């Protein structure tokens, strides 16, 4: 590094002083150690992590088509499966259950209501979870029509449409107002009272897109905390919180888990794209929060017998009346091969993070179910370290410590056959035998080197006992 410039964006207030937070700078040649040291320095001394257990989430397969019946069908399938039933403890109803963003009541696809659903899931032995976009207010929501003082503003000083995703637009709440914080407290207290003990909070960063808030000059980290504080207070001791699009400056005490990647779908390009942020954030896992690598999805032509595998066409929202060729917009979201599915699940297992399934489980075939059963039953340990993080654009060599041993993950990201290897002697391990995690077959180790001839997009996840 030859030059370094640190910029702070502040609002000018005549006659006052503005003092920026200090900027610590650490140097060294060991990048992994620097990342770990930063996390340890910012780790709360009394932090306690929630118990790591797998879940099932409705989003990736159903999206806005989710229904009460489909949620229960997947829950019943899990409860009847000899392996999944032992490890999958949460059922999370994602986006699509509510009337709209800002009016958080069940829509007609959940005729029994959300309180009855929570009771039903709890009666089946599951922890009930629910998705919210807590600060997003769609234009037809009553708040957007009647209580505009609750909304963050544009440069004009009037509420602005700051939110946009998949052609849905909306205002955002202003968490610097006490009225908004009380509304958030009441909302989450109500659903915690219903029996929901896991909340997935999404689109949190979009609040920052509003340029003006009632209380001027509040730093972004404080804006994030003001969103979460009333939610945390309403659910403390009763519910765990997963933050999606969570601004890290909000701090580790506001959430229990944090999404560390973008949306993962059962598509190879999605696996490639999201593997990098998962690798880059290994250092925060079990130091600041539990990392969430998004979904452990595997459905595709080799793992599912679903006639509706690609019936869902969510990308068509991007097609305009004037577009003569929608191209890929008309495609579905499921094209993983068997080997690619193993690679995605290996990354999830290797991250040691949250394991949330999101396929239509009753339609998976035995090959697919075998992969999921192995993934959810895998022992937790530490986050896998991407050894080549600073040497390549796509990390392909991981080392993960687990109770009683190690996991080694080698990935062939290329479109051609390739031999991949890792010399364990270089990392202080003297071992001679290993087992393939996915097949239980022995893996040869010669002179401390793990080698694998891998097909395109395939991987080796080897387990080594010590």
Buried (B, 14 or more C-beta within 10 A) or exposed (E): EEEEEEEEEEEEEEEEEEEEEEEEEEEEEEEBEBBBBBBEEBBEEEEEBBEEBBBBBBBBBBBBEBBBEBBBBBBEBBBEBEBBBEBBBBBBBBBBBBBBBBBBEBBEBBEEEBBBBBBBBBEBEBBBBBBBBBBBBBBEBEBBEEBEEBBBBBEEEEBBBBBEBEEBBBBBBBBBBEEBBEBBBEBBBBBBEBBBBBBBBBBBBBBBBBEBBBEEEBBBBBBBBBBBBBBBEBBEEBBBBBBBBBBBEBBBBBBBBBBBBBBBBBBBEBBBBBBBBBBBBBBBBBBBBBBBBBBBBBBBEBBBEBEEBBEBBBBEEEBEEEEEEBEEBEBBBBBBBBBBBBBBBBBBBBBBBBBBBBBBBBBBEEEBBBBBBBBBEBEBBBBBBBBBBEEBEBBBBBBBBBEEBBBBBBBBBEEEEBEBEBEBEEEEBEBEEBBBBBEEEEBEBEEBEBBBEBEBBBBBBBBBEE
